[in-house]
Amino acid sequence: DAGVIQSPRHEVTEMGQEVTLRCKPISGHNSLFWYRQTMMRGLELLIYFNNNVPIDDSGMPEDRFSAKMPNASFSTLKIQPSEPRDSAVYFCASSFEDSNQPQHFGDGTRLSIL
Amino acid sequence: GENVEQHPSTLSVQEGDSAVIKCTYSDSASNYFPWYKQELGKGPQLIIDIRSNVGEKKDQRIAVTLNKTAKHFSLHITETQPEDSAVYFCAASSGGYQKVTFGIGTKLQVIP
């Protein structure tokens, strides 16, 4: 079975540039999550989609961050303009919408903003 | 909101010994407690989970215990092996739309 697929695996860009991270969830899953992982703050939920609709974006740090899910098999997380403090590993996860089903994570995108 | 505390932050054990990681949670409505293992360069992978209607669950060398009254749960790894070396995360969820709150993680090192 194909797991959650994220691209790119690594991204290095200069401050001020636009960054787009991509995620393909597991086929059949209808919930999708974007997380950010840093040493200081651990795993933080940024936004959650259910049936392609954003349900909770309270974790999105600021207006520079935006996320979309145009269909059930694709989501993007965009940062514009990027800043050095955005450097982190960004994970996408998916699951079935059901009470307490496990989330399946991709291998993440390591983002470095210079 | 939910707050999950996890300790220790680092743990070193000799191969063959047991390792125990403990977590506490704050929201009494939490009823699902997954544990994830994260290897270097990989995403977290579910290794075991427990729901609030049971107090203990075991899968080969891994076991989890849950004390709802005290709001704490633990991961036990017996007969540790070098491949158990990783970062382990506990988490808690109260269901609904499945917002899962993660602990800060425990870096486990198994010394051969």
Interface residues (C-beta under 8 A of the other chain):
Chain A: V4 S31 G42 L43 L45 Y48 N50 I55 D56 F91 A93 S95 E97 S99 N100 Q101 P102 Q103 H104 F105 G106 D107 G108
Chain B: N31 Y32 P34 Y36 G41 K42 G43 P44 Q45 L46 D49 R51 F89 S93 G95 Y97 Q98 K99 V100 F102 G103 I104 G105
